[in-house]
Amino acid sequence: MVNNTIRVMVEEDKKCVMEMMKVFYASPAVSTNGSEEIFRSDVENCVGECPYIEGYIFQNDKEVQGYAMVSKGFSTEAGKVCVWIEDLYVKSEYRGLGLGGKFFDFLEKKYPGTVIKLEVDKENERAIKLYEKCGYQNLPYFVMRKLV
């Protein structure tokens, strides 16, 4: 039997995560393409001392199956800590095995009593079905941003 685990991203994961990020950000699941510079910064901050982001690796006994990145903040709407799932990527050969649901359970245990948010492209129907199955609800507004 194969043992699926979720563990904290470490320095030795950088190359593998960068490769997965390139695949993820080039897919229809993401509306931006990102860049090598952004990917590198994300991974460096996940394995470094940045208090705002955490990186996780999904792995079985044989190999890495995917990764996730989570940022932390505060929701004034809910009056409590908010955890944003920034990236959630599972390699195609491991999709449908329950890794996404396992990650949601992991986060809920790690951050009880918090708000957990994520973004999803409307066209990513498979992901939306998973998120709804796990209790996530569509919010009636959209997100805007400005990079400075």
C-alpha positions in Angstrom: 0.0 0.0 0.0 1.3 3.5 -0.9 1.5 6.0 1.9 0.4 9.5 0.9 1.6 12.3 3.1 1.6 16.1 3.3 4.7 17.7 4.6 6.3 21.1 4.8 8.3 22.3 1.7 12.0 22.3 2.2 15.1 23.6 0.4 15.6 20.3 -1.5 12.1 20.7 -3.0 12.9 23.9 -4.9 13.6 22.5 -8.3 10.7 20.0 -8.3 8.3 22.8 -7.2 9.5 25.2 -9.8 8.9 22.5 -12.5 5.3 21.9 -11.2 4.7 25.6 -11.0 5.6 26.0 -14.7 3.1 23.3 -15.6 0.4 24.7 -13.3 0.7 28.3 -14.5 0.7 27.2 -18.1 -2.5 25.3 -17.7 -6.1 26.6 -18.2 -6.6 26.3 -14.4 -4.7 29.6 -13.9 -5.5 32.9 -15.7 -1.9 34.3 -15.3 1.3 32.8 -16.6 3.6 33.9 -13.8 7.3 34.1 -14.4 10.5 32.4 -13.4 11.3 35.4 -11.1 7.9 35.1 -9.4 8.1 31.3 -9.1 11.6 31.6 -7.6 10.4 34.2 -5.1 7.4 32.2 -4.1 9.5 29.0 -3.4 12.3 31.0 -1.6 9.7 32.5 0.7 8.0 29.2 1.3 11.3 27.5 2.4 12.6 30.7 4.1 11.6 32.7 7.1 8.6 34.6 5.6 5.8 34.5 8.1 3.1 35.1 5.5 3.4 32.0 3.3 3.8 28.3 3.8 4.6 25.6 1.2 3.5 22.0 1.3 4.5 18.9 -0.6 2.1 16.0 -1.4 4.1 12.8 -1.7 3.8 9.1 -1.6 6.5 6.5 -0.8 8.0 6.9 -4.3 7.7 10.5 -5.5 6.2 14.0 -5.2 2.6 14.1 -6.2 2.0 17.9 -6.0 2.3 21.0 -3.9 0.4 23.8 -2.3 1.1 27.3 -1.1 -0.9 29.0 1.6 -0.8 32.7 2.7 -2.0 34.0 6.0 -3.8 37.2 6.8 -6.9 38.5 8.6 -10.5 38.7 7.5 -12.4 41.7 8.8 -15.6 40.3 7.2 -15.3 37.3 9.6 -13.3 38.9 12.4 -10.7 36.1 12.4 -7.5 34.8 10.8 -7.8 34.0 7.1 -5.8 31.4 5.3 -5.7 31.7 1.4 -4.9 28.7 -0.6 -2.7 30.4 -3.2 -1.6 27.3 -5.2 -3.0 23.8 -5.1 -1.5 21.5 -7.8 -1.6 17.8 -8.1 0.2 16.1 -11.0 -2.2 14.7 -13.6 -1.4 11.0 -12.8 -2.4 11.6 -9.1 -5.7 13.5 -9.7 -8.9 11.9 -8.4 -7.1 10.1 -5.5 -8.4 12.4 -2.8 -5.2 14.5 -2.3 -7.1 17.8 -2.6 -9.7 16.7 0.0 -6.9 15.4 2.3 -5.2 18.8 2.0 -8.4 20.7 3.0 -8.7 18.4 6.0 -5.1 19.0 6.9 -5.6 22.8 6.8 -8.8 22.7 8.8 -7.0 20.8 11.5 -4.0 23.1 11.4 -6.0 26.3 11.4 -9.3 25.6 13.4 -11.7 28.4 13.6 -10.3 30.3 10.7 -11.6 31.4 7.3 -10.1 29.5 4.4 -10.4 31.1 1.0 -9.2 30.2 -2.5 -9.6 31.4 -6.1 -10.6 29.3 -9.0 -11.2 30.1 -12.7 -14.8 29.6 -13.7 -13.7 27.1 -16.4 -12.0 24.8 -13.9 -15.2 22.8 -13.4 -13.4 19.7 -11.9 -11.8 21.9 -9.2 -15.0 23.7 -8.5 -16.8 20.4 -7.9 -14.1 19.3 -5.4 -14.3 22.7 -3.6 -18.1 22.5 -3.3 -17.9 18.9 -2.1 -15.5 20.1 0.6 -18.0 22.9 1.7 -16.6 25.9 -0.1 -19.1 28.5 -1.4 -18.9 31.0 -4.2 -18.6 34.6 -3.0 -20.8 37.2 -4.7 -17.9 39.5 -5.6 -14.7 39.5 -7.5 -11.1 40.2 -6.5 -9.2 43.3 -7.8 -5.5 44.0 -7.4 -2.8 46.5 -8.0 0.9 45.5 -8.1 3.1 48.3 -6.8 
